[in-house]
Amino acid sequence: PDSIEGEDLEFSYTYAGRDGTVYDDTEEYPTFAGKYTVTVTIGNLNYELTGANSKDYEITQKTVRVKADDKTITYGNVPDYTISYTQADFVYGETAETAGIDESGLAFNCSYRQGDDATTYSITASGLTSRNYAFTYEEGTLTVGKREITVILIDAESTYGDTRDLYDQARVTGLYT
């Protein structure tokens, strides 16, 4: 409060970073996540502050949910992993693009390797960093579908008693190699 029962107390507040938070002494309230000390002073010469005139406090990171996007590929292909952010988790009108998120450490974990069986696999993401946001990661699903192949049987004739196998005349296209 700056006044009580009509008295102008002329409070002023100074904020400073602490414990590794860089924030120079200023009267502007910090808005970034970090650890701070606020100090109050009084400008009215009729009063003297007693007791503690400073207090440590912390602005904690806001949690943003991140989901490894579900993907569908064909057997033998390589997936292109991506993530999605829950936009409602951001504050101050920020988006994933404007929130200062460092994606340079973004990593995906999936047991699928090119050529593994056609089935489903779990995808997890990790490694995002931000000054103001912490991240929780939701699992995605990779669905590997069966690859279509074409078998073409070549016209052939055989006479009773021939030892030639007609099936060695088949052509197959679309195989993963």
C-alpha positions as CSV (number, residue, x, y, z in Angstrom):
1,P,0.0,0.0,0.0
2,D,1.1,3.6,-0.7
3,S,-1.3,5.2,1.8
4,I,-3.1,4.3,5.0
5,E,-6.0,6.3,6.3
6,G,-5.1,9.4,4.3
7,E,-1.4,9.3,5.1
8,D,0.9,9.3,2.0
9,L,3.6,6.9,3.0
10,E,5.5,7.0,-0.2
11,F,6.5,3.4,-0.3
12,S,8.9,2.3,-3.0
13,Y,9.9,-1.2,-4.0
14,T,13.2,-2.4,-5.5
15,Y,13.6,-5.8,-7.1
16,A,16.8,-7.7,-7.5
17,G,17.7,-11.1,-8.8
18,R,19.3,-13.7,-6.5
19,D,20.7,-17.2,-6.6
20,G,21.8,-17.0,-10.3
21,T,18.9,-14.9,-11.5
22,V,20.2,-11.9,-13.3
23,Y,18.0,-8.9,-12.6
24,D,19.5,-5.5,-11.7
25,D,18.1,-3.4,-8.9
26,T,15.0,-1.7,-10.4
27,E,11.6,-0.6,-9.4
28,E,10.1,-2.5,-12.3
29,Y,8.4,-5.7,-11.1
30,P,10.1,-8.7,-12.8
31,T,7.9,-10.9,-15.0
32,F,10.4,-13.7,-15.9
33,A,10.7,-16.9,-13.9
34,G,13.5,-16.7,-11.4
35,K,14.5,-15.9,-7.8
36,Y,14.2,-12.4,-6.5
37,T,14.4,-10.1,-3.5
38,V,12.0,-7.3,-3.1
39,T,13.0,-4.4,-0.8
40,V,10.5,-1.8,0.5
41,T,11.5,1.7,1.5
42,I,9.4,4.6,2.8
43,G,9.7,8.1,1.7
44,N,7.5,9.8,4.3
45,L,9.9,11.2,6.9
46,N,7.3,11.0,9.6
47,Y,7.6,7.2,9.7
48,E,10.4,4.7,10.2
49,L,10.2,1.1,8.9
50,T,10.8,-1.6,11.5
51,G,11.0,-5.3,11.0
52,A,12.0,-6.9,7.8
53,N,11.9,-4.6,4.8
54,S,12.9,-7.2,2.3
55,K,11.6,-10.6,1.3
56,D,12.9,-13.3,-1.0
57,Y,10.4,-14.8,-3.5
58,E,10.3,-16.9,-6.6
59,I,8.4,-16.7,-9.9
60,T,8.2,-20.4,-11.0
61,Q,8.1,-21.6,-14.5
62,K,4.7,-22.3,-16.0
63,T,4.2,-25.8,-17.2
64,V,3.4,-26.4,-20.9
65,R,2.2,-29.8,-22.1
66,V,4.0,-31.1,-25.2
67,K,2.8,-34.1,-27.2
68,A,4.8,-36.2,-29.6
69,D,2.5,-36.1,-32.6
70,D,1.0,-39.4,-33.8
71,K,2.5,-40.6,-37.0
72,T,1.6,-43.2,-39.6
73,I,4.1,-44.6,-42.1
74,T,4.4,-47.6,-44.4
75,Y,6.7,-50.5,-43.5
76,G,10.3,-49.6,-44.5
77,N,9.8,-45.9,-44.4
78,V,11.4,-43.4,-41.9
79,P,9.1,-41.3,-39.7
80,D,9.5,-37.5,-39.4
81,Y,8.8,-36.9,-35.8
82,T,7.2,-33.6,-34.6
83,I,5.6,-32.1,-31.5
84,S,2.6,-30.0,-30.6
85,Y,2.2,-27.6,-27.7
86,T,-1.0,-27.0,-25.8
87,Q,-1.5,-23.4,-26.7
88,A,-3.8,-22.7,-23.6
89,D,-0.8,-23.3,-21.4
90,F,1.0,-20.2,-22.6
91,V,0.5,-16.8,-20.9
92,Y,0.7,-13.1,-21.9
93,G,-0.4,-14.0,-25.5
94,E,2.7,-16.0,-26.1
95,T,2.9,-18.9,-28.5
96,A,5.4,-21.6,-29.1
97,E,7.0,-19.4,-31.6
98,T,7.3,-16.3,-29.4
99,A,7.9,-17.8,-25.9
100,G,11.6,-18.2,-26.2
101,I,11.6,-22.0,-26.3
102,D,15.0,-23.5,-27.2
103,E,14.3,-26.6,-29.3
104,S,18.0,-27.3,-30.0
105,G,18.0,-30.2,-27.5
106,L,14.7,-31.7,-28.7
107,A,15.0,-35.4,-29.0
108,F,12.6,-38.3,-29.8
109,N,12.7,-41.8,-28.4
110,C,11.0,-44.6,-30.3
111,S,12.0,-48.2,-30.5
112,Y,11.1,-48.4,-34.2
113,R,14.0,-48.7,-36.6
114,Q,13.6,-48.7,-40.3
115,G,12.5,-52.1,-41.4
116,D,11.0,-53.2,-38.1
117,D,7.7,-54.9,-38.1
118,A,4.4,-53.3,-39.1
119,T,2.7,-52.6,-35.7
120,T,2.5,-49.6,-33.3
121,Y,5.3,-48.0,-31.3
122,S,5.4,-45.4,-28.6
123,I,7.0,-42.0,-29.3
124,T,8.3,-39.8,-26.5
125,A,9.9,-36.3,-26.8
126,S,12.3,-34.6,-24.4
127,G,14.9,-31.9,-24.2
128,L,13.1,-28.5,-24.6
129,T,14.2,-25.6,-22.4
130,S,12.9,-22.2,-21.7
131,R,13.4,-19.4,-19.1
132,N,9.8,-19.1,-18.3
133,Y,8.3,-22.5,-19.1
134,A,8.8,-26.1,-17.9
135,F,7.6,-29.0,-20.0
136,T,5.6,-32.2,-19.4
137,Y,5.7,-34.6,-22.3
138,E,2.8,-36.7,-23.5
139,E,3.4,-39.9,-25.5
140,G,2.5,-40.2,-29.2
141,T,2.0,-43.3,-31.3
142,L,3.8,-44.4,-34.4
143,T,1.7,-46.7,-36.6
144,V,3.7,-48.7,-39.1
145,G,1.3,-50.0,-41.8
146,K,1.9,-52.9,-44.1
147,R,3.6,-52.2,-47.5
148,E,1.7,-53.2,-50.5
149,I,3.5,-55.4,-53.0
150,T,2.5,-56.6,-56.4
151,V,3.1,-60.2,-57.7
152,I,3.1,-60.7,-61.4
153,L,3.1,-64.3,-62.6
154,I,4.6,-64.6,-66.0
155,D,2.7,-66.6,-68.6
156,A,4.4,-69.9,-69.0
157,E,3.6,-73.4,-70.1
158,S,4.8,-76.7,-68.8
159,T,4.3,-80.2,-70.0
160,Y,3.5,-83.0,-67.7
161,G,6.7,-84.4,-66.3
162,D,8.7,-81.1,-66.7
163,T,10.8,-80.3,-63.7
164,R,10.6,-76.6,-64.3
165,D,8.9,-74.7,-61.4
166,L,6.5,-72.2,-62.9
167,Y,6.7,-70.0,-59.7
168,D,10.3,-69.0,-60.4
169,Q,8.7,-67.0,-63.3
170,A,7.1,-64.5,-60.9
171,R,8.0,-60.8,-60.6
172,V,7.5,-58.9,-57.4
173,T,7.4,-55.1,-57.1
174,G,7.1,-52.8,-54.1
175,L,9.4,-54.7,-51.7
176,Y,11.3,-52.8,-49.1
177,T,15.0,-53.5,-49.6
